[in-house]
């Protein structure tokens, strides 16, 4: 089988590429390196086809999908706060780019497109856990763009017969996640601060909670979604089904790393939600999804990886990553 990974040099895309290659299948990557990093795919450059291109260019996308069986559409301009600061670019990349992927896949006869959506589409729902049948209520331009892409995917299935599956990610974390941007996710930022003996910054009071999901679970969900027989035209939560506050997360990281630090609390960010927790029963039933890595194991593996990146030190937490 041959897979196209859009955004394949990014955090999730590069982890997908590694796993697919381990399984003996072929990988083509398209990435414009706006947020993806060459370092993520350097070890596999001789094993993949790489297209340095932008999804906003329909002709580049059409070239990328030729001869492809499955498209794993991970490319997007991430971050709620980035979209608040620059909604036009988020719209162009996340919506126009997705439409170009879907139309090119339809024209090329791709078997299935798996679309990376986001838990942000639920908004600040008072009801927990969040179930796929709940109404959407996005609070940021980013969330709107992810919801629009998901709806486009469903329309392409209903109208044109292109098989599509949406995966609503809940705070994915793990190796290869970029800690170097102002828009970086909270776990790599916490790890970087603790390892650098700096005070971690928390937006709000730290009591906001998230259903943090290790990258290994997300990779498994994507590959299962490619072939699950009853999944086409639907969307599924990808999470662990339990939540932790940012304060709890910081404490756990401090224990794993062996460095404790009090957080610096600053004003909450516009567009951020307070609590997030997923119901994952639909994914278990239709995709055969399971939580292979719980939160603490995922944190240990992530710390181990970052310890090598930041200091070339002995692996932390007693877990080695191959």
Order of alpha helices (4+ residues) and beta strands (2+ residues): beta-alpha-beta-alpha-beta-alpha-beta-alpha-alpha-alpha-beta-alpha-beta-beta-alpha-beta-beta-beta-alpha-beta-beta-alpha-beta-alpha-alpha
